[in-house]
Amino acid sequence: MIGGVQNIARITELRQRILFTFAMLAVYRLGAFIVTPGINSEVIKSFFEQMAGTMFGLFSMFSGGALEQLSIFSLGIMPYISASIIFQLLTVVIPQLETLKKEGEQGRKKINQYTRYATIGLAMFQSFLIAMALENGSFGEGAVMEPGWSFRFMCMVTLTTGTAFIMWLGEQITERGIGNGISMIIFTSIIIAIPSAIGQLLQLIRTDQFTLLGTLLLMAFAVAVIGFVVVVERGQRRIPVQHARRVVGRRVQQGGMSYFPLRVNTAGVIPAIFASSLLMFPLTIGQFTDSPQIQGFIDVYLNPASILYQLVYISLIVFFCYFYTAIMIDPKDVAENIKKSGAYIPGIRPGKKTAEHIDRILTRITMIGALYMSAVCVLPTMLAVRYGVPFYFGGTALLIVVGVGLDTIGQIEAHLVSRQYEGFASGGRTRGRIGR
């Protein structure tokens, strides 16, 4: 590891990319503390202290705590994520978008442009709703100092501009930094809460609410879960693809064997986010109603400690895993592309049989990925609710942090290996120095 860090310092371009990424993330964190004009931040903070465990808590996690004080970055990157997911779903429904997707780089640029426009539209709509909720006292009485259309317009412009600026920061990190910019912003928003979580755990130990032995066991368990997530996230099922020998002009290109990889967790963290949002929505509604029937239903059936809640949560994760995987990978398209390239899967006839074979493998591997994601998401909640274990990060946050960390390390590895240095993970000596 030390050798890998030293190799990073030797490559000027990689060093500059990493420093640029840190600078952009620092700008993002600075904006999270600039409060929206006309807001009483103390009222907002007290409101979010009462909303822990609801949908507002999920949004606050993705905004890095900016929503808790209603800063200019309160909406965070969620409008962009929502717009991206919407367009991924629309590509299956609208033939024009599906055609654009198949056009390659130019088509993807066009879809990205539409996604940006949709992001601004969603941000304006959400910021208007937030402004109205602030004036109506939904966030607490006295949250707005001077209500009126001037405040609503200023709130809409401020929050929408903040989201557009975060989107620009993410694109700059992707182009000139290291890692995926949007993912790095979400990653930063989550890990920024680690120091306060450690402080809370130390306070529990100091007041004898949690034992030192229990802390050591908790740390060992956390390391084991992270290791398990890393192994599964890297897991692939490789389908062998045999390429036939082809004659191009006067040359004969020999056929060879390649592999079509299918990730165990093809859907990523999207199913966990969708499932959490759907289950948190009734809890959020319950915070704004005085009906004893609704409160009783939530307490009995939607209590995170209940078996029914966990079963519904797991069912939603499994459903969205299959749903999103079906959107991401179409076995018919894959089989058609393999056939067009003059290749085939050994022992499987091209065309329909190949599509059925890929679909059968994808169905089985998606079930493994869904069960893995369910275990990672449910286990911390069960330990926290049933046994009082102080978990401050749910499975969704853990999946995001580990996934983004692996992707970033992979990109650093690619930069090092392309210049014939030892990888970051393996570290060690330098094998050569070709350019900077």
N, C-alpha and C positions, 0 to 999 in steps of 0.2 A: 504493500500500500504506500509506504514512504517513497519507494522507488518510482511508483506511478505518479505521485504528486511532483516529484522532482522532474520527471519527464514532461509534465504539463507546463512547468515553469520554463522549460527550454524552447517550447514552441510559441513563437510570438503571436501568431494568429489565434491559437487556442486560448492563450492567456488573455488576449484582448477580448475575445468573445465572452469568456467567463466574467471578466471585470465589467463588461458592458451589461451583461445579464444582471449582475448584482446592483449596478447603478440604476437600471430600470426598475428593479424590484424595490429598491430604496425609495424611488420616486412614488411608486404605488403605495408603499406603507406611509409615506409622508402625507399623501392625499387622504388617507383613511382617518386622519385626525383633524381635518379641516371641516368644521361643522357647517351645515347648510344655513345660510342667512335666515333670520327670523324664527329660529327654533330654540326652544328651551331644552337644552340637552339633558338636564337633570331629570325632567319628567320622562323623557324617552328612556333613559337608563333604568329608572325604576320600573317602567312598563316591561322592558325585556327581562328583567330579573324575575318577573312573575310568569314569563312566557317560555321558560326553559323546558325543553322536551316537546315543543310544538313546532309547527311549520316555520314560525318565525325564528326558532332556534336553528333550524336547518339553513335558512337563508342567511342568518348571521354568521354561521360557520363558513359559508362560501364567500362572504364579503369580508372575512378577516376581522370581524367585530365592528366594521364601519357602520352597519345598520343599527347597532346598539346606541350610537350617538347621532345617527342620521347625518353622517358626513356627506361630502360631495360624491363619494364612491359608494353610497349606500346600496344602490342596485347591484353593484359588483359586476361580475361577468355573466350573471344568470340570464339576462336577456339574450346575450349572444349564444349561450349554450342552448336555450330554448329554441331560438331561431335555427340553429344548426340541426337540432333534432327534428324540427318541423320539416325542414327541406330534405333531410334524409328520408323521412316518411313520404314526402310528396313525390320524390323521385320514383317511387314504386307505383304511385297512383296516376301522375301526370306524364303522358308519353313524351312531351316536349322536354321536360327536365331529365327524363331517362336518356333521351337522345343526347342532351348536352353532357351528361355524365360520361357517355361512351365516346365523346369527341376528344378525350385526352386532356392535356394541360389547359387549352383554351376553354374547353367546356367547364372545367373545374373553376377557372378564374371567373367565369360568368356566374356560376352558382354561388361562389364566394361573394361576389358583388351583390347579388340578390339577398344573400344572408345578412350582409351589412345593412342594407336598407331595412330589412325586416327587424333587425336589432334596434335600430333607431325608432321604428314604429312601436315596437313592444316597450322600449324604455319610456317613450313619451306617454303611452297608455298607463303603464305601471306608476310612473311618477305622478300623473294626474290623480290616480286612485289614492296614492299615499298622501298627496296634498289634501284631498277631500277628507280622508280618514283623520288626518291631523286636526283639521278644523272641526270635525264632528266630535272630537274628544275620544276617538277610539284608542288613541295612544296615551290617553290621560288628559285631564283638564289642565289647560294652561300650556299645552305643548307649542301652540302658535302664539307669537307675541302680537301680531297685527294681522288678523284674518282678512280675507278678501281676494279678489281676482288678481291683484298685484302679487300677493304671496303665491297663489297657485301658479301663475305664469313663471315667476322666479324659481319656484321649486321644480317645475317641469324642465325649464332650461338648464338649471344647475345639475339635476340628477341625470338627465339625458346626456349632457356634455361630459359628465363624469364617466358614464358607461362608454361613450364613444372614445374618450381618452384612454380608458383601460384597454379597449379593443385595439387601439393604435399601439399601445405599449406591448401588448401580446404579439402583434405582427412584427414589431421591431425586434423583439427578442427572438422570434422564429427566424428572421432573416439575418440578423447581425449578431445574435447571441448564441447560446447553447440550449438545446432542448426545445420543446414546443411551448411557445409563449403563453398561450391560454392556460395550458396545464401547469406551467410554472407559477402563474399568478394564483391559481387555485391551491397549488401545493404550498405556497407561501402563506396564504390565508389560513390554512389549517395548522401548519407547524408553528405559527406565531403564538399559538395558545399553549404550547408545550411548557415554557417557563412558569406560567401561572399555574398550570396543572401540577407541576412538580412542587411548587410552593404550597398548594393545597394539600398535597400528599404529605409533605413534611409537617404541615400544621396538624394533620390528623395523627401522625406519629408522636408529635410533641405533646398533644393533649390525650394520649393513650386511647384514641378512638380506633387506631389501627396499629398492629404490632410490627416490630422490625422483621420478624420471621415471615409474617404475611407479606410484607413489602418485598422481601427477597424472592418469595414464591411468585408474587405478582410479576416481578421483573423477569424471572425465568420463563414464566408462562408467556409474557409479551414477546420475548425473544423467540420462543418456539413458534408462536403464531406468525410472527413476521417471516421466519424461515420457511414455514409451510406455505405462506402466500407467495414468497419468492419462487419456490420450487414449482408451484402450480402455474403461476403467471408465465414462467419460462417454458412450461410444458407444451409439447406439440405432438400431433399425430401426423407423420409424414407419409403421404400416399405416393408410392413410386410411379413415375411417368417415364415410359420408354420412348425415345425419339428415333424415328426411322431414318435410315440412310437416304440422303437426298443428293441429286445431281444439280449443281448450280453452274451453268455454263459448261466449262470444260473440267471443272473441279467436282470432286465427290466429297461431300461432307458426311463424315461418319456419324452414325447415331450414337446416342449415349443415354445414360440414366440420370434423371433429375427427380426432384421431389416436390410435391405440392403440399405445403404445410397447413395444417388446421390447428389453430390454437385451442387449448382446453377451455379458456375463458375468452371466447370470441367477442362476446357482447361487452366486455370491459365492466365498468362500474355503473353503466346506465341502468340496468335492472334494479340495482340496490337503491339508486336515487329515485326512480319512479315508484318503487314499492314504499319507500319511506315517506315520500310526498303524499301518496294516497292515504296512508294510515294516519299521518299527522294532520291531514285536513279536517277530519271530524273532531280531533282534539282541539284544534284551533277554533272551530265553530263553537265548541263547548265552552271556551273561555269568554265568548261574547253573548252567551244566552243565560237566562235565569230559570229556564224550564227545568223542573225537577225530573221530568221523564227523560229528557235528553241527557242530563247529568247522570242519572241512574244507569241509563244504557251504556254510556261511555265508561263509567266506573266498573260495570260488570263485564262487558264484552270487549272493550277496547283498552283495558288495562294492560300495559306492557308485561306485567307479571303473569298474566293469564295464559293458559295453554292455547285457548282459541286465538288470541292475538298472535302468538308465535306461529301457529299453523297457517293463519291467513297471510302473515308476512312471508313465510316460506313459499306458499302457493303463488303469491304475487311475484316473487323473485324468479321462480321456475317459469312462470308464464312469460314474463318479460325477457328472460334469457332466450327462450325459443323464438319469441316474437322479433326481438332485435337481431338475433342471429339470422333469421330468415330474410330480414331486410339487407343485412350486410353481405351475405353469401347466397347466391342463387345457383344451385347445382346444375341447372340446365345451361346457364351461361358458361359456367366453368367447363362442363363437358363439351360445349360447342367450341370454346377457345382451344381446348386440348386437341379436338379433332381438326380444327383449322390449321394448327401448327404442325400437323402431320405426326402427332404423338398419340399414344394410347397407354392405358393402364394394363400391365401384364395380366392376362387371364380374364379381362373384361372387354366385351365388345364396345366399340365406340358408339357415341350417340346416347340413346335412351338408357341402355344398360349402364353406361358410365355415370350418367346423372343419378340413376337409382343407387348405384354403389356409393357415390359421394354423399348422397342424401342419407343413406343408412348409417354411414360412419359419422356424419355430422350430427345426426339425431342422438347417437349414443354418447358422443363426446360432449355434446351440449348438456346432457343430463348430468354428467360428471361435473362439468363446470357450474351448473346450477346448484347442485348439492354442496359443492365447495363454497360457493358464494353465500349460500344459506347458512352454513356452519360458521363462517367468518362473521356474518352480520348478526346472527342470533346469539351466539355463545357469549360475547361480551355483555350484551343486554341482560341475558339470564343471570350471569354472575353478579352484575351490578344490582339488579332488582331483588334477586332471591337471597343472595349471600352478602350484600352490602360491600362488594369489592369496588373500590373507587376507580372505576374506568371513566376516563374523561374523553375518550375518543371511541366512537362507534365503528362498526365494521366498514361503513361507507368511507369514512375518513381514512381508515387504515388502507383500504384498497387503492384509494387515490394516491396517497403518499407513497406507497410501495411501487405502484405502477409508474408514476412520474419519475421516481428515483431510478428505477431500472432503465427507463427510456433515456434519461439524461446520462447515466453512466454508459449506456450503449453508444450514445453519440460521442462521448469523450473517447471511448475505446476506438471508435472508427477513426477519429482524428489522429490518435496515437499510432494505430497500426498502419494507416496510410502513409505515415512518415517513418515507418520501420522502427518504431519505439515499442518497448514492452507495454502491454495493456495496463490500464489503470488498476483493474482488480488484481492482476497478477503481480504488478509492480516489477521490481528487480532491475537488472542492469539495462543499459541502452544497447540495442543491437546495431544501430546505425543512425546517421544524421543526414537526411536528404532534404535539404531546403528548410526554410522556416516560414 
